[in-house]
């Protein structure tokens, strides 16, 4: 994953400007959008960077700096128009259109992904699924039909699909990713426990709950190391009791 992304806003004359945006900033934009959408639903019309930072556990300065990569959205002392900022963030993230995607791998995880109701309201629609198991081909899951993997290139070409979800075993991941890239896919959400390689220009986001658990257990183990040890039993004179022989 590249540390910077390229974003091209327009200046006041309508000309494009090329801006280097840190990857961590791009990853925070959906968090801003989700929070702002929630406060808009509650009827809030204006929000300050201080109020937004309190909800996201971030500093107001960080929020202002992040947003400054994409233009000016608020006025000092008056805050941000929630409706306007939501609109602009959706435009920046490319969410002012519907994105079609495909799923490769219809095992237990793949079925759960196809059954997830949260994609369509946010502008993402899985139009087809693919699997190498003949017993799964022809099945319809949540209105999505399962096709053989051999039909993948033709479907991607016909529908000009640029997004794919991968939920196959680790041993098959690189082969599937290679096929997707050859067929024109440029963004891949990878649920397989393997980090595949891809050429420049192809974005891969790896999601592995096991790695997330392992990072959390690091903090749990650290807290255990810092916790007071169980006191050793004391003898009659207040000294540690000698072990029995």
N, C-alpha and C positions, 0 to 999 in steps of 0.2 A: 504494500500500500504506500502510495506516494505521500510525503509529508505536506505537500501543497496541492491545491486544486486550482484550476483556472476558471475565473468567473469574468464575464464580459458585460458590465453594465454600460448604459449609455450616458454620455455627458449631456449638458443642457442643449447642445446643438444636435443631439441625436446620434452622435458618432460613438462607436464602441470603444471602450477602454479595457485593456487587459490588466487584471488584478490577480496577484498571487494570494490565495486564501489558504491558511494553514488547515490541515486535515482535521485537527481537533475542533476548529471553528465550525466546519461543515457538519461534524457529528453533533454539535450542540444545537444547530438550527432546528431540527425536528423537535427538540425539547422545548425550545422557545415557542414553536408553533402550537404544540399540544397544550402548553400552559395557557397561552393567550386564547386559544379556542375555548378552553374551560372557563376562563374569567369572562369571556364574551357571552357565554351561555348563561352566566350568573348576572348579566346585565351591566357589567363594568364597561365604561366607554373610554376611559383614559387610565393609563397605568404608568407609574414612574419606574425608572431602572431600579430604584430602591425596593419597591414593592415586588417587582418581577424577580429581583435577586433573592428576596426573602423566601419566595416560593420555590426557587430552584437551588437554594443554598449556595449562591454565588455572589460575588461582589458586584455592586452597580458599575464600577469601572470596567470590569471584565465584559459585562453585557454591552455597555456602550462601545467598547473597543471591537467586539465581535460584529456588531451591527454596522459599524463605521466602514467595514470592508465593502458594503453593498450600497452605501449612500447615506443620506440623512433622513431619518424617519420621525424625529421628535424635536421639540424646542426646549431649550434649557429653562427649567423652572415650571414647565407645563406638562412634561411627560410625553408619552406616546399615545396616539389614537389607536385603540385596540383593533378596531375594524380595519383601519388602513394597514397596520403592521401585519395582521393576519393575511390580508390580501397580498402584500408585498412578499412575505415569506413563502406563501404558496407559489407565487410566480418564480421566486429565486430557486425553490426546490423542484420546479417543473411540475407542480401539482395542479396547474390550471388546465390539465388535460387528463384523459384516462390512459393508463398504461396497461398494455396486455402482456402477460407472461405465461410461461409454461413450467410444468413441474416434471422432473425426471426422477423416478423412483417411487413406486406406489406400495411401499411396505407399511408398517404400522405408523411410522413417523410421517410418511407421505400422505397417508389417509387422514391423519390428524390435521395436516396443513391444508388439505383440500376442504376439510370441514370447518376451518376457521372462518368466522363471519366478519372479521375485522378488516380484510383487504378491500372489499368493494366500496365501503363508505369512504375510504381514503383515496380512492381513485386507481386502485389496482385490481385487475381481473385476470384470474388464471383461466385461459381459454382451452387448454388441453393438457393432458398428462401422458407420460410415456413410461413403459416398463418392459423389461426383458423377459418377464415371466408370462408365458402364453395364457396361463389361467387368469391373469388379471386383465388381459387385453379385451376390449369390448365392454368392460364394466363402466358404469356411470356412477360417479361419486359427487354428490352435491352439484349436480348438473354439469359435471366435467367428465368427458369421456376419456378412457384410457386407450392409448394407441401403442403399437409396437415401436420400439426405439428406431427401427429402420425408417419409419415415417417421419422422424424428427426433422431432418433437413428440409424436406418438402414443405412441411407445415410452417417452419420458421421463415422460409423464403416467401411463401404465399401471403402470410400475415405480417411480414416484416417485424417480427418479434425481436426485441432487444434485451429483454429481461428473462432470466430463468432461475428456477429454484432447484437445487440439487439435494436429493435425500437418498443417496445410494450408499452401499457399503464402501468402506475406505479403499478397498482394492480396486474398485471400479471408478473412483472419483476422477482421476486424471484423464482417463479415457473419455468419460462423459464430458468433462470440461473442454477437452480438445475438440470434440464433435460440436459442442455448442459454439465455440469460438469460430470454427471453420464455417458454421452456418450463419454467422453474423451477430451472435449475441454479444453484448458489450457490458452487461451487468449481471453478476451471478451471486445469488444468496446461497451459500454452501452450508448445509447442515451436517455433512459427512465429517467424521472424526479424522480428517486429513486436510492438509493445507496444499491445494493444487497450485501449479504454476500457470501463468497466463502471460501473453505478450503485452507490451505497453498499450494503453488505450482500453484495456479490459479491466473493469473493477470487480474484485471479488471480496465479499464480506463473509468471513467465516464465523459461524455460530456453533459453539460447542459448550453445552451446559456442564460437562465434566470439567472443562478448564475453568469455568466460572466457579464451580464448587471448590476446586483446588486453590484458587486465589482466596476464597473466603476462609478455607481451613487454615491458611497461612496466618490470618489475623486471629483466629480462634486459638491456634497453637501458641502464638505470641502472647496472648492474654493469659494462657495457662502458665507460661514461663514467668510472667510477672506476678501471678497470684501468690499469696503467702503459702509456703509449704506447710503440710500438716505437722503440728508440733510433736516432737518425740516424747514418749512417756517419761516422766521424771521419777527419780528414786525418792526414798524417804527424806533425804536432805536437800531436795530440790535439784539434784544433779541428774543428768540423763541416765536412765537405767542401763546397766550393763547387760549385753545379750547373754542368754543362758547358754551354757556349754554342755 
